[in-house]
Structure formats: C-alpha cells, structure tokens
Amino acid sequence: HATRDLYEAIERGEYPVWNVFVQIMTPKEAETYRFNPFDITKV
C-alpha cells in the first residue's frame, strides 16, 4: 500500500520530502563515549 501511495502522490505532483540530521564527533570523543558509537544495535 505504501509504495502505491508514494507513486500516486508523485503523479499528483506531491513529492516526498526527507529531513536529514547528522551528528559529528571527533575520533577522541568516540574513544571516550559511554558506548561504542559504531555498535549498530545502539542506533
């Protein structure tokens, strides 16, 4: 259903919009962070 809705919205000129946010830390901050920031289970 969601795919069809997306295509129909685009056909009507109602284009999807996404907001993207990025958090940046230095390598030193990553070393001392309270958990491993590269652990995908924490995302």
Secondary structure, 3 states (H helix, E strand, C coil): CHHHHHHHHHHCCCCCCCCCCCCCCCHHHHHHCCCCCCCHHHC
